[in-house]
Amino acid sequence: MNTFGKITLGFALALSATSASVSIASAAKLTLYCSAQEDWCQLMARGFEEASGIKVNLTRKSSGETFAQIKAEEANPKGDVWWGGTGDPHLQAAEEGLSEPYVSPMRAKLNGWAVSQAKSADDKTIGIYSGALGYGYNADLLNAAGLPVPACWKDLLKPEYKGHVQMANPNSSGTAYTTLATIVQLFGEDEGFEFMKKLHVNINQYTKSGSAPIKAAGRGENTIGIVFMHDAVKQAVSGFPIKVVAPCEGTGYEIGSMSLIKGGRNPESAKKFYDWALSADVQSRSLEVKAFQVMSNMNAKSSPSAPDLSTIKLIDYDFKKYGSSAERKRLLKKWDDEVSVLPQ
């Protein structure tokens, strides 16, 4: 073989080796869509990188925004795993064929409510944590304004709370959609929407993110925030003057979920993350970022500060109905048409 031939062969072999290494590197990637709190999302992404050596590309958005993104990318999926956020949009994604079934070998170690979430979606999602809905208030601001201490959902409708209540927009936030669905289930649809209309008068801002109202209360920028109770607990244990309320009439709850995105580019990495995220050791790390949900692995550690769901009056939340595509779209449109347009 002449010198040119050897150079050509050498270049071809080098190119082949480079292509192989690029292919291996490409396979060892994961695009993670996360709908939990930012620091928890970062912990999950970086923790999986350290545990697996797989590079993680993280995008953090609220549940409603993430669902909309996955729907928009349906013809050309860019994400691999959707982790966290309320279960209703995960169930809608399952119904619309945006996620795909997977039965993890970790399933036997999970609480029954987590497995029930999977069964109701033909194994296209799984429960990873649970938390009760409620609200929190800034005790200093409440006292300074001479306002009474609220204890029930209907207390928030009192005229003295006008401009003192904040919640997220149910179109972008899973927390706020859970609030809407909870009120409808508690009081019936007609009375429930009358409640939302009266509450609207007292709302100072509809935020994009579900946890934003209680963060604003912690900073002294808002008095009462309608949120999942664990988000209010996080503000309280962080030293802010936040008091947590489980509404007297009863309340709904979430099953935060995880789904494999259908057609994702890195299916093997996605399944490795899925199994890893369901392990007790990984779920116990939620305490590192002051996440006070009840985790789905029966052996995961929980904080004594976490809300005790057994002491809270929980409604029999109909996840299948209110997580369905048709019902979710209908309720959101009705809220847009009848509530959001009203003057304040």
Buried (B, 14 or more C-beta within 10 A) or exposed (E): EEEEEEEEEEEEEEEEEEEEEEEEEEEBBBBBBBBBBEEBBBBBBEBBBEBBEBBBBBBBBBBBBBBBBBEEBBEEBBBBBBBBBBBBBBBBBBBBEBBBBBEBEBBEBBBEBBBBBBEBBEBBBBBBBBBBBBBBBBBEBBEEEEBEEBEEBBBBBBEEBEBBBBBBBBBBBBBBBBBBBBBBBBBEEEEBBBBBBBBBBBBBBBBBBBBBBBBBBBEEBBBBBBBBBBBBBBBBBEEBBBBBBBBEBBBBBBBBBBBBBBBBBBBEBBBBBBBBBBBBEBBBBBBEBBBBBBBBBEEBEBBEBBBEBEEBEBBEBEBBBBBBBEBBEEBBEBBEEBBBEEEE
